[in-house]
Amino acid sequence: MATAAGFEGALAALPEAKRELARLMMAARRPVPAHPAPRSGAGPVPPTALQARLRRRERTHPAVATGSHALRLTGPLDTRRLLEALTGVLARHEALRTRLTGDADGRPLLRVDAEPVLRLTRADLTGFTPQAAAERVAVQVTESASTVLDLESGRTSAFRLLRLAPEEHVLVLASHLAVFDGWSSGVFLADLAAGYRDGPGRLAPPELQFPDYVDWQHRWLAGPDGTADLARRRAVFAADPPAPRAPGGFERGHLPVRLARGPVDAGLELGAAEGATPFMTLLAALAVVLARREGRGSVVIGTPAAGRFAGALEGAVGQFTTVVPIRLDLTGGPTFRELLHRTRTAVAEALGHQRLPVDVLFADGAPPPYSVLFALHNYPAVPLDLPGVEVGQLPGPPARHLELYSPDPAAALACIGLVERDGGIAGTAEYNRHAATPEDVRSLLTGIEDVLDRAVAAPASPLTTRP
């Protein structure tokens, strides 16, 4: 019987069709590891389910998969070094050199271009007054978020460098969400700073590339471990009805949100005493609000997870984010303390299955069993350390999270994203205008405050799920 090494060595002597069949046979004989590893060779891989969905969506909704970031750079910027560093970052990460093309049978495949392409436009705004220049920067940032990017052509990033004064610049990045998630922005900035300081030649490839992860995910899902995990998780949600689709479909709305510190601070202290994180405590309170709203004894809430469950994935640019559905049981009239313990268990159990893509978990054509998503963001803060240059983040247009996180946006009500910063908990809520009003979304937040307030006042009182 041929060894694996000998089998691989014989591939070159086979015609292409037989060679591909041999690869598949060899892959089937190999056990799929629980964590991604570098793939053998640099051939194409099928796209993820999320990428396939975004590809379908952007055919009718251009720029739906575009994210944007803007940085103010104050100081003696060396623009040549900056552009070389940008090119170096594109060269370092395969995800930023990826295109989606069809094979001979029309099946989509991700292919990695050998050379990076820096797509950058420059604008000189030094002739404008400060107010006029600021207005034009705001227009450029808004336009960047509407840039039509295209995974099929490989146009997955586009930069703008705006010069406001000899030592005042703004760098704007538009990135395709199929290859660039929230965590990737920190990776990108850290690499850009290193490339600017030390030269792009010092940017070694990450331990794992995004296509390595994609290849592993497909093989793991098709293997016995992935199949068994998928069956177990589907059984958890078997009794939960799919979220109703809004008759009018999906239309995005945004509004800023903030939690009142008084009841929230006291509620978080109560949660901490029970071993619950701030996310778990807020999630438990939201579950009570939704259970009462829906008149049910259990609810499912989706939460975006970074999806980087292996340390080697943390240094790669790519779209690893997944939505983890968390089923919370409020039956039996638990106290809030008891609900916190149930929530701790449910969160730990759900996060243990974040290898499963939500598009695969709920792939029967029906919407997922959650209409509300909740997140307390914890992306690592990575300052862009450029020698002699002060870097600041500019506010940009609201993100398009619902279409990224929900397999069926028409069945989504809202995505509430919060962050604890400067002594407060605030953020942005994105909602479906055909399913909710701004008042409906605000009522979810005031409901959380009310639940925490009552829980602190009477922690031993049973909860009710009646509206």
C-alpha positions in Angstrom: 0.0 0.0 0.0 1.4 3.4 -1.0 2.4 5.8 1.7 0.9 9.3 1.7 4.1 10.9 0.5 4.5 8.4 -2.3 0.9 8.9 -3.3 1.4 12.6 -3.5 4.6 12.2 -5.5 2.7 10.1 -8.1 0.1 12.8 -8.7 2.2 14.6 -11.2 2.1 11.7 -13.6 -1.7 11.6 -13.7 -3.9 13.5 -16.1 -5.6 16.5 -14.4 -9.0 14.8 -13.9 -7.5 11.7 -12.4 -5.2 13.9 -10.3 -8.1 15.7 -8.8 -9.8 12.5 -8.0 -6.7 11.2 -6.4 -6.5 14.3 -4.2 -10.0 13.8 -3.0 -9.4 10.1 -2.2 -6.2 11.0 -0.3 -8.1 13.8 1.6 -10.8 11.3 2.5 -8.3 9.0 4.1 -6.8 11.7 6.2 -8.5 12.6 9.5 -9.7 16.2 9.6 -8.1 17.9 12.6 -10.2 19.8 15.1 -8.3 23.0 14.3 -7.3 24.4 10.9 -3.8 23.7 9.5 -2.0 24.9 6.4 -3.5 23.3 3.3 -1.4 21.2 1.0 -0.7 23.2 -2.1 -2.1 26.5 -3.2 -5.0 25.4 -5.3 -8.5 26.9 -5.3 -11.1 26.1 -2.6 -14.9 26.4 -2.6 -16.2 29.6 -1.0 -17.8 29.6 2.5 -21.5 29.6 2.8 -21.4 33.2 3.9 -19.4 34.2 0.9 -21.8 32.5 -1.4 -24.7 34.3 0.2 -23.0 37.7 -0.1 -22.2 37.0 -3.7 -25.9 36.3 -4.4 -27.0 39.3 -2.5 -24.7 41.8 -4.1 -25.9 40.9 -7.6 -29.1 42.7 -6.8 -27.8 45.1 -4.1 -24.4 46.5 -5.2 -22.1 47.5 -2.4 -24.1 45.5 0.2 -20.9 43.8 1.2 -18.7 46.9 1.5 -17.2 48.0 4.8 -15.3 51.2 5.3 -12.7 52.6 7.7 -11.1 56.1 7.8 -8.0 57.3 9.7 -6.7 60.8 10.2 -2.9 61.0 9.9 -1.3 64.1 11.5 2.4 64.6 11.1 5.2 64.3 8.5 3.8 61.4 6.6 6.0 59.6 4.1 3.4 58.7 1.4 5.8 56.5 -0.5 6.5 54.4 2.6 2.8 54.3 3.3 1.9 53.0 -0.2 4.7 50.4 -0.1 3.4 49.3 3.3 -0.2 49.0 2.0 1.1 46.9 -0.9 3.0 44.8 1.5 -0.1 44.1 3.6 -2.0 43.0 0.5 0.9 40.7 -0.4 1.0 39.2 3.2 -2.7 38.1 3.3 -4.1 35.8 0.7 -7.6 36.9 1.6 -6.8 40.3 0.1 -5.7 38.7 -3.1 -8.7 36.4 -3.5 -11.2 36.2 -6.4 -14.2 34.0 -6.9 -14.4 32.3 -10.2 -16.1 29.3 -11.7 -14.6 26.0 -12.6 -15.3 24.1 -15.9 -18.7 23.0 -14.4 -19.6 26.5 -13.2 -19.0 25.7 -9.6 -17.5 28.8 -7.7 -14.0 28.5 -6.4 -11.8 30.9 -4.5 -8.4 31.5 -6.2 -5.5 33.5 -4.8 -3.8 36.0 -7.2 0.0 35.8 -7.0 0.6 39.5 -7.0 -1.1 42.2 -4.9 -2.9 45.1 -6.7 -3.1 48.4 -4.8 -6.2 50.3 -5.9 -5.7 53.8 -4.6 -7.0 57.2 -5.6 -5.5 60.5 -4.2 -7.1 63.8 -3.8 -5.4 67.1 -2.8 -7.7 69.3 -0.6 -5.1 71.8 0.5 -6.8 74.6 -1.6 -10.0 74.4 0.4 -10.9 76.1 3.7 -10.8 73.8 6.7 -14.6 73.6 6.8 -14.9 72.9 3.1 -12.1 70.3 3.3 -13.9 68.6 6.3 -17.1 68.5 4.2 -15.3 66.9 1.3 -13.6 64.3 3.6 -17.1 63.4 5.0 -18.3 62.9 1.4 -15.3 60.8 0.5 -15.8 58.6 3.6 -19.5 58.2 2.8 -18.7 57.4 -0.9 -16.1 54.8 0.2 -18.8 52.9 2.2 -20.8 52.7 -1.1 -17.9 51.6 -3.3 -19.0 48.7 -5.5 -16.4 46.0 -4.8 -16.5 42.6 -6.5 -15.3 39.3 -5.2 -15.4 37.7 -8.7 -13.0 40.2 -10.2 -10.7 40.3 -7.2 -11.5 44.0 -6.5 -12.0 43.5 -2.8 -10.3 46.6 -1.5 -10.0 50.2 -2.5 -8.1 53.0 -0.8 -8.3 56.8 -0.8 -5.5 59.1 0.4 -6.7 62.7 1.0 -4.2 65.5 1.6 -5.6 68.3 3.7 -2.4 70.0 4.5 1.4 69.2 4.2 1.1 67.3 7.5 -2.6 66.4 7.5 -3.9 63.3 5.6 -6.9 61.0 5.7 -6.6 57.4 4.7 -9.9 55.7 3.7 -10.2 51.9 3.2 -13.1 50.2 1.6 -13.1 46.4 2.0 -15.2 43.5 0.9 -16.9 41.9 3.9 -16.5 38.5 2.3 -12.8 38.6 3.0 -12.5 41.2 5.8 -14.2 41.1 9.3 -14.1 43.4 12.3 -11.1 41.6 13.8 -9.2 41.9 10.5 -9.1 45.7 10.9 -6.9 45.3 13.9 -4.6 42.8 12.1 -4.5 45.1 9.0 -3.5 48.2 11.1 -0.9 46.3 13.0 0.7 45.0 9.8 0.4 48.5 8.1 2.3 50.0 11.0 5.0 47.3 10.9 5.4 47.7 7.1 5.7 51.4 7.4 8.3 51.3 10.2 10.4 48.3 9.1 9.6 48.0 5.4 7.2 45.6 3.7 9.9 43.0 3.2 9.7 42.3 7.0 6.0 41.3 6.8 6.2 37.5 6.9 3.0 35.5 5.9 0.8 34.6 8.9 0.9 31.1 10.3 -2.5 30.3 8.7 -4.1 32.0 5.7 -7.9 32.5 5.2 -8.1 29.9 2.4 -6.4 27.4 4.8 -9.4 27.9 7.1 -11.9 27.7 4.3 -10.4 24.4 3.0 -10.4 23.0 6.6 -14.0 24.1 7.2 -15.4 22.3 4.1 -13.5 19.1 5.0 -14.5 19.2 8.7 -18.2 19.8 7.9 -18.1 16.8 5.5 -16.3 14.6 8.0 -17.8 12.6 10.9 -17.0 15.2 13.6 -18.6 18.1 11.7 -21.6 16.0 10.7 -22.2 14.9 14.3 -21.8 18.4 15.6 -24.2 19.7 13.1 -26.8 17.1 14.0 -26.5 17.9 17.7 -26.9 21.6 17.2 -29.8 21.2 14.9 -31.5 19.0 17.5 -31.2 21.9 20.0 -33.3 24.2 17.9 -35.6 21.7 16.4 -38.6 22.9 18.5 -38.0 26.6 17.9 -40.0 28.1 15.1 -38.3 30.2 12.4 -38.4 33.9 12.8 -41.3 35.5 10.8 -40.3 37.3 7.6 -41.5 40.9 7.4 -44.0 41.3 4.6 -42.1 44.2 3.0 -38.8 42.4 3.0 -35.7 44.3 4.4 -34.9 47.9 4.5 -32.0 49.1 6.7 -32.4 51.6 9.5 -29.9 52.8 12.2 -30.0 54.7 15.4 -27.6 55.3 18.3 -28.4 53.6 21.5 -27.2 53.9 25.1 -27.9 52.1 28.4 -28.6 54.1 31.5 -25.7 53.5 33.9 -27.6 53.4 37.2 -29.6 50.2 36.8 -27.1 48.7 34.5 -24.1 49.1 36.8 -26.0 47.6 39.7 -27.2 44.8 37.4 -23.7 44.0 36.2 -22.5 43.9 39.8 -25.2 41.3 40.5 -24.1 39.3 37.5 -20.5 39.4 38.5 -21.4 38.1 41.9 -22.9 35.1 40.1 -19.9 34.6 37.9 -21.6 36.1 34.8 -19.7 38.4 32.4 -21.3 41.7 31.4 -22.3 40.1 28.1 -24.1 37.3 29.9 -25.9 39.6 32.3 -27.2 41.9 29.5 -28.1 38.9 27.4 -30.1 37.4 30.2 -32.0 40.6 30.7 -32.7 40.9 26.9 -34.0 37.3 27.0 -36.5 38.3 29.6 -37.6 41.2 27.4 -38.0 39.1 24.3 -39.7 36.2 26.2 -42.3 38.7 27.4 -42.7 40.3 24.0 -43.2 37.0 22.3 -45.1 35.3 25.1 -42.8 32.3 25.1 -40.9 30.3 27.7 -37.7 30.2 25.7 -36.0 32.5 23.2 -33.1 32.3 20.8 -30.8 35.2 20.4 -28.0 35.4 17.9 -24.6 36.8 18.8 -21.8 37.5 16.4 -18.6 35.6 17.3 -15.1 36.3 16.0 -14.9 32.7 14.9 -11.1 32.6 15.6 -11.3 29.6 17.9 -7.6 28.6 17.1 -4.8 30.9 18.1 -3.2 30.6 14.7 -6.2 32.3 13.1 -5.8 35.5 15.1 -3.1 36.9 12.8 -4.9 36.4 9.5 -7.1 38.8 7.6 -10.4 37.1 6.5 -14.1 36.7 7.1 -14.2 34.4 10.1 -17.2 35.9 11.9 -20.1 33.7 12.5 -23.4 34.1 14.3 -23.8 31.8 17.3 -27.5 31.2 18.2 -28.0 31.0 22.0 -31.1 29.3 23.3 -32.2 30.6 26.7 -34.7 28.7 28.8 -36.9 30.8 31.1 -39.5 28.1 32.0 -40.3 27.3 35.6 -40.2 30.9 36.8 -36.5 31.2 37.6 -35.2 34.1 39.6 -32.8 36.4 37.8 -29.9 34.8 39.7 -31.0 31.3 38.4 -31.4 32.7 34.9 -27.8 34.0 35.1 -26.6 30.5 35.8 -28.7 29.1 32.9 -27.3 31.8 30.7 -23.7 31.1 31.6 -24.2 27.4 30.7 -26.1 28.3 27.5 -23.4 30.8 26.3 -20.5 28.4 27.1 -22.3 25.6 25.2 -23.1 27.7 22.2 -19.7 29.2 21.9 -18.3 25.7 21.9 -19.9 25.2 18.5 -18.8 28.3 16.7 -17.1 26.2 14.1 -20.5 25.7 12.6 -21.5 28.4 10.1 -24.9 29.7 10.7 -25.7 29.4 7.0 -25.1 25.7 7.2 -26.8 25.2 10.6 -30.0 26.7 9.2 -29.8 25.6 5.6 -33.4 24.3 5.0 -34.7 27.5 3.4 -36.5 28.7 6.5 -35.2 31.7 8.5 -33.2 31.0 11.6 -35.1 30.9 14.9 -33.8 34.3 16.0 -34.8 37.8 14.9 -32.6 39.8 17.3 -28.9 39.8 17.4 -26.9 41.2 20.4 -23.2 41.9 20.8 -20.9 43.5 23.3 -17.9 44.1 21.1 -14.4 43.1 22.2 -12.3 43.5 19.1 -8.7 44.2 20.3 -7.8 47.9 20.1 -4.7 48.1 18.0 -3.2 51.6 17.6 -1.6 52.4 14.3 1.9 53.4 15.5 3.5 55.3 12.7 6.8 57.0 13.6 6.2 60.8 14.1 2.6 60.5 12.9 -0.5 60.8 15.2 -3.3 58.5 14.1 -7.0 59.0 14.9 -10.1 57.1 13.8 -12.8 59.1 11.9 -16.4 58.2 12.3 -17.9 56.5 9.2 -21.3 55.4 8.0 -23.2 52.8 10.0 -22.1 49.2 9.3 -24.3 46.7 7.4 -24.5 44.0 10.0 -27.9 42.5 9.5 -27.2 41.5 5.9 -23.9 40.1 7.0 -25.1 38.3 10.1 -28.5 37.1 9.1 -29.1 34.4 6.5 -32.5 36.0 5.9 -32.5 39.8 6.5 -36.3 39.9 6.0 -36.7 37.8 9.1 -34.4 40.1 11.2 -35.8 42.7 13.6 -32.6 44.3 15.0 -28.9 43.9 15.7 -27.8 45.7 18.8 -24.1 46.3 19.0 -22.8 47.8 22.3 -19.3 48.7 23.6 -18.2 49.7 27.1 -16.2 52.9 26.7 -15.6 56.1 28.7 -17.7 55.1 31.6 -20.8 54.2 29.5 -22.3 51.4 27.5 -23.4 52.6 24.1 -23.4 51.7 20.4 -25.6 51.4 17.4 -28.7 49.5 16.6 -29.4 48.4 13.1 -33.0 47.4 12.4 -35.3 46.3 9.7 -37.7 49.2 8.9 -40.3 46.7 7.7 -40.2 44.8 11.0 -39.6 47.5 13.7 -39.6 51.2 14.4 -37.0 53.2 16.3 -39.3 53.1 19.3 -39.5 49.3 19.1 -35.7 49.1 19.2 -35.4 51.6 22.1 -38.0 49.6 24.0 -35.6 46.6 24.0 -32.9 48.8 25.7 -35.3 50.3 28.2 -36.6 46.8 28.8 -33.1 45.6 29.7 -32.7 48.5 32.1 -36.1 47.7 33.7 -35.3 44.0 34.1 -31.9 44.7 35.7 -33.5 47.3 38.0 -36.1 44.9 39.2 -33.6 42.1 39.5 -31.4 44.1 41.8 -34.3 45.2 43.9 -35.7 41.7 44.3 -33.1 39.1 43.1 -35.1 36.2 44.7 -38.4 37.0 42.9 -39.4 34.6 40.2 -39.4 36.0 36.7 -42.5 35.9 34.5 -42.5 35.6 30.7 -46.0 37.1 30.4 -46.1 40.3 28.4 
